Amino acid sequence: MENQPVMGHQNRNYGTTNPGYVPTAEGAPAMFAPPAAGFSGPSAPPAGMFDSVPGYEGTVAGGGGGFLPPPMPAFPAPQPQPGPEQPQTWNIPSITEDTAREAFALFASSKCCYSSAPVKDGVITSMDAFNTYRYRLETFTESRSTEWSHKPYNGQPVDAFSQPSPGPWDVPAKTPSFFVGDKQVMKVPYTSSMKPCHACVGLGRKPCKHCSGFGNRVCSPCNGSGMQYGGNQCLHCSGRGRTNCSFCHGEGAKQCDTCRGKQQLLVYISLTVKWTNNCDNYVVEQSSGLQVDNLSKVSGKQLFSDSQYLVYPLMGFPDPAVVSAAQRLVGEHQGKYSATSRILQQVTEPRLYSRPSILGVK
């Protein structure tokens, strides 16, 4: 019988040296999976795909160029202003007897065996207040970062190098709400160009990875042999040993996910503007027993508030630990956040949280 090569097999005769040879019901060899296709586009855009744009030399794809420090101001930055006049003598409010009695009643009602009579009929002879001070500093900042981005080309304007691109801090952004975190992503003007898709090499389609681009796969019911148990021809593949690939519908290729079949990409620099409210708290507890984690559940008493571009630390506060913490936090915030972002506004306030302690009732 004359040898006839079929799908990589040497011949149709039994006894061939092909180790993968399996006869079908008709005596023909089964159609095993062909070797994987050699086509493979790059998984990431190559560096040569991006233009060199003045002012954006450090911008890369995907990972961004890091946070870009704001440029040196053309004029000296405004210095902190005195703002609201801080009290010459800090008046720390005391606990009233009515407030103490309410706290006493709440405490007694939480105990199953405590009588409420002392609350109603007793006379408070002495009491003391244990205070907790919380100093809070908020610094609202704007930071900017860039990265090369791309999307399928659908006829968008291409404006690269038609005019000089504005610097990262010169691109207009929306006006933020102070002390509310937000983000805006926009395209840098005059950086858009059209490039062939790197993933499919500009073809718009990629070989199907499930069938290696051949459009068919090994028949699973007969495992590629073309025969069923009992020597009958496999009805699923009609004895061929292979069936059309269901993922690409037998075409051997699928639309490129990167360019959506458009073959071209719009490549541009993407600018991310991020507004962040950076908060720090310092708590001084004077044996009040208040848990720091629970302070957010109560409002406390605001003793002072100052909001401006840069704030002054507290001066003359009764607790020296609060004064020291305020000076430290103001210096840390202004040094830390001005290095990588632009400070837009700061707000500072000390608050008082008091817990009464009834020392005597008769």
C-alpha positions in Angstrom: 0.0 0.0 0.0 1.3 3.4 -0.9 2.4 5.6 2.0 0.4 8.8 2.4 1.4 11.4 5.1 -1.5 12.7 7.1 -1.3 15.6 9.6 2.3 14.9 10.6 2.1 11.1 10.5 4.5 9.2 8.3 2.1 6.8 6.6 -1.2 4.9 7.0 0.4 1.4 7.5 0.4 -0.4 10.8 4.0 -1.0 12.0 5.1 2.5 11.2 7.7 4.1 13.4 5.4 7.0 14.4 4.7 6.5 18.1 1.6 8.6 18.0 -0.1 6.5 15.3 -3.6 5.3 16.2 -5.9 3.7 13.6 -9.4 5.0 13.1 -12.5 3.0 12.3 -11.6 3.3 8.7 -8.0 2.4 9.1 -6.8 6.1 8.8 -4.7 7.6 11.5 -6.3 9.8 14.1 -5.8 13.6 13.8 -3.7 14.5 16.8 -3.1 18.1 18.0 -0.7 20.0 15.7 2.2 21.8 17.1 1.5 25.1 18.8 1.5 28.1 16.5 4.7 30.2 16.7 3.0 33.6 16.6 3.0 35.5 19.8 2.8 39.2 20.1 4.5 41.0 23.0 2.5 41.1 26.2 3.4 44.7 27.0 4.0 47.6 24.6 7.6 47.9 23.5 9.5 51.0 24.7 10.0 52.2 21.1 6.2 52.5 20.7 6.2 55.7 22.7 7.4 59.1 21.5 9.7 61.3 23.5 7.7 64.2 24.8 9.6 67.1 26.4 8.7 67.3 30.1 7.6 63.7 30.2 10.9 61.8 29.7 10.4 59.6 32.8 6.9 58.5 31.9 6.5 54.7 31.3 3.6 52.4 30.4 1.5 50.8 33.1 3.7 51.6 36.1 3.4 55.3 35.8 6.2 57.8 36.2 5.7 58.2 40.0 4.3 61.2 41.7 5.6 64.4 40.1 6.7 67.1 42.6 5.1 70.5 41.8 7.4 73.0 40.2 9.1 75.7 42.2 6.7 78.6 42.5 7.4 81.7 40.5 6.7 83.8 43.6 7.5 83.0 47.2 4.9 80.7 48.8 2.5 82.4 51.2 3.6 82.1 54.8 1.2 80.9 57.6 -1.0 83.7 58.7 -2.1 84.1 62.4 -5.6 83.2 61.5 -8.3 83.1 64.3 -6.8 84.5 67.5 -6.0 81.8 69.8 -7.3 82.2 73.4 -5.0 83.9 75.8 -6.4 81.8 78.6 -7.8 78.5 77.5 -11.2 77.9 79.2 -11.6 74.2 79.7 -15.4 73.7 80.4 -16.3 71.7 83.5 -18.9 69.0 84.0 -22.2 70.3 85.3 -24.1 68.5 88.0 -27.0 67.6 85.7 -24.5 66.0 83.2 -22.9 64.1 86.0 -26.3 62.9 87.3 -27.3 61.7 83.8 -24.1 59.7 83.6 -24.7 58.3 87.1 -28.2 57.2 86.1 -27.0 55.6 82.9 -24.3 53.7 84.9 -26.8 52.5 87.5 -29.3 51.3 84.9 -26.6 49.1 83.3 -26.2 47.1 86.5 -28.9 44.6 87.4 -28.6 44.9 91.2 -27.9 48.7 91.5 -30.7 50.8 93.0 -31.7 54.0 91.3 -32.6 55.7 94.6 -29.2 57.4 95.0 -29.6 58.9 91.5 -33.0 60.4 92.3 -32.6 61.3 96.0 -28.9 61.6 96.6 -27.0 64.8 96.8 -23.7 65.0 95.0 -21.2 66.3 97.5 -18.0 66.2 95.3 -17.0 65.2 91.8 -14.1 65.5 89.4 -13.7 65.4 85.7 -11.1 63.3 83.8 -10.3 64.9 80.4 -9.0 63.5 77.2 -7.6 65.9 74.6 -7.4 65.1 71.0 -5.4 67.3 68.6 -6.2 66.7 64.9 -4.4 68.1 61.9 -5.7 67.6 58.3 -3.6 68.5 55.3 -5.4 68.5 51.9 -3.0 67.8 49.1 -3.0 67.5 45.3 -0.6 65.1 43.6 -0.1 64.3 40.0 1.3 61.2 38.1 1.6 60.2 34.5 1.8 57.1 32.4 1.6 56.0 28.8 -1.8 54.6 27.9 -3.5 53.3 24.8 -7.0 52.4 23.6 -8.4 51.1 20.3 -8.2 53.7 17.5 -11.7 54.8 16.5 -10.9 58.0 14.5 -10.0 60.1 17.6 -7.9 63.3 16.8 -4.1 62.7 16.6 -2.4 65.8 17.9 1.1 64.7 19.0 3.7 67.5 18.4 1.2 69.8 16.7 1.9 72.1 19.7 4.2 71.9 22.7 2.5 69.8 25.4 1.7 71.6 28.7 3.7 70.4 31.7 2.0 68.0 34.2 1.2 70.8 36.6 0.0 73.1 33.8 -2.9 70.9 32.7 -6.2 72.4 34.0 -8.1 70.2 36.4 -11.4 70.5 38.1 -11.8 72.5 41.3 -11.8 70.1 44.2 -13.9 70.2 47.4 -11.6 70.8 50.3 -10.8 67.8 52.6 -12.7 65.4 50.4 -10.7 62.7 48.6 -11.2 62.6 44.8 -9.4 61.6 41.6 -9.5 62.8 38.0 -7.8 61.0 35.0 -7.3 62.9 31.8 -5.4 62.9 28.5 -2.4 65.2 28.3 -3.0 67.5 25.2 -0.8 67.2 22.2 0.6 63.7 23.1 -1.8 61.5 21.1 -0.5 59.5 18.2 -1.6 56.4 16.2 0.5 53.2 16.4 0.0 49.7 15.1 -1.3 47.3 17.8 1.7 45.6 19.5 -0.4 42.6 20.6 -1.5 41.5 17.2 1.3 43.2 15.1 -1.4 45.3 13.4 -3.4 42.3 12.2 -6.5 42.9 14.3 -6.7 39.1 15.0 -4.7 36.7 17.1 -4.4 32.9 16.7 -6.8 31.1 19.0 -4.8 29.8 22.0 -7.2 26.9 22.5 -6.6 25.3 19.2 -3.1 26.8 18.4 -4.6 28.6 15.5 -5.7 25.5 13.5 -9.4 25.8 14.0 -9.9 22.3 15.4 -9.2 20.4 18.5 -8.8 16.8 19.6 -12.2 15.1 19.9 -12.8 14.6 23.6 -15.3 11.6 23.4 -12.8 9.4 21.5 -9.7 11.2 22.7 -8.6 11.7 19.1 -8.7 8.1 18.1 -11.8 8.4 15.9 -13.2 5.2 17.4 -15.6 4.4 20.2 -15.7 1.3 22.4 -16.5 -1.8 20.4 -14.6 -0.6 17.3 -17.4 1.7 16.0 -16.7 5.0 14.4 -17.0 8.0 16.7 -20.2 9.8 16.0 -19.1 13.0 17.5 -16.2 13.6 15.0 -17.3 11.2 12.2 -14.0 9.3 12.7 -11.8 12.3 12.1 -10.5 12.4 15.6 -10.9 16.2 15.7 -13.7 18.7 16.0 -14.1 22.4 15.2 -12.8 24.6 18.0 -15.8 26.1 19.9 -13.8 29.1 21.1 -13.0 30.5 17.6 -15.8 28.6 15.8 -13.3 26.8 13.6 -11.7 30.0 12.3 -8.4 29.5 14.1 -8.2 33.2 15.1 -10.0 35.6 17.4 -10.4 39.3 17.5 -7.5 41.0 19.3 -8.6 42.1 22.8 -6.1 45.0 22.8 -7.2 46.9 19.7 -10.7 45.3 19.4 -9.9 44.4 15.8 -9.1 48.0 14.8 -5.4 47.1 14.1 -4.3 50.5 15.3 -4.0 52.1 18.8 -4.4 55.6 20.0 -1.3 56.1 22.2 -1.2 59.1 24.6 0.0 60.2 28.0 -2.5 59.8 30.8 -2.4 62.3 33.7 -3.9 61.3 37.1 -4.7 64.1 39.5 -5.4 62.8 43.0 -6.7 64.8 46.0 -6.0 63.4 49.4 -7.0 64.4 52.9 -4.1 63.4 55.1 -5.1 63.2 58.8 -3.1 62.8 62.0 -4.4 62.7 65.5 -2.7 63.0 68.9 -4.5 61.9 72.0 -3.6 62.8 75.6 -5.6 60.8 78.2 -5.7 62.0 81.8 -6.9 58.8 83.4 -10.3 59.2 81.9 -10.6 55.6 80.8 -11.9 56.6 77.4 -10.8 54.2 74.7 -9.1 56.0 71.8 -10.9 53.8 69.2 -14.2 55.0 70.6 -13.5 58.8 70.2 -14.9 58.7 66.7 -18.3 57.7 68.1 -18.7 61.0 70.1 -18.3 64.6 69.1 -16.6 66.0 72.1 -16.2 69.8 72.7 -14.3 71.8 70.0 -12.0 74.2 71.8 -10.5 76.0 68.8 -10.4 75.7 65.0 -8.1 77.2 62.3 -8.3 76.5 58.5 -6.0 78.2 56.0 -3.3 77.4 53.5 -0.7 76.7 56.2 -1.7 76.7 59.9 0.1 77.8 63.0 0.7 75.3 65.8 -1.2 75.7 69.1 0.2 78.2 71.6 -0.3 78.3 75.3 -2.6 75.2 75.6 -3.0 74.0 79.2 -1.5 70.5 78.4 2.2 70.9 77.2 2.0 67.5 75.5 -0.7 68.8 73.1 1.5 71.9 72.4 4.5 69.7 71.6 2.5 67.4 69.4 0.9 70.3 67.5 4.3 71.7 66.7 5.7 68.3 65.6 2.7 67.4 63.4 2.6 70.8 61.7 6.3 70.6 60.8 6.0 67.0 59.6 3.0 67.6 57.4 4.4 70.7 55.8 7.8 69.0 55.1 6.5 65.6 54.1 3.6 66.5 51.8 5.2 69.6 50.1 8.0 67.3 48.7 5.7 65.2 46.5 2.4 67.1 46.2 0.9 70.6 46.5 -0.7 71.6 49.8 -4.0 73.3 49.2 -5.4 73.8 52.7 -4.9 72.8 56.3 -7.2 72.6 59.2 -6.4 72.1 62.9 -8.5 71.7 66.0 -8.2 70.5 69.6 -11.2 68.7 71.1 -12.1 67.9 74.7 -13.7 64.6 75.9 -14.7 64.5 79.5 -15.8 61.7 81.9 -17.2 62.7 85.2 -16.2 60.9 88.4 -18.6 61.3 91.3 -16.6 61.1 94.5 -19.3 61.5 97.1 -23.1 61.2 97.3 -25.3 61.5 100.4 
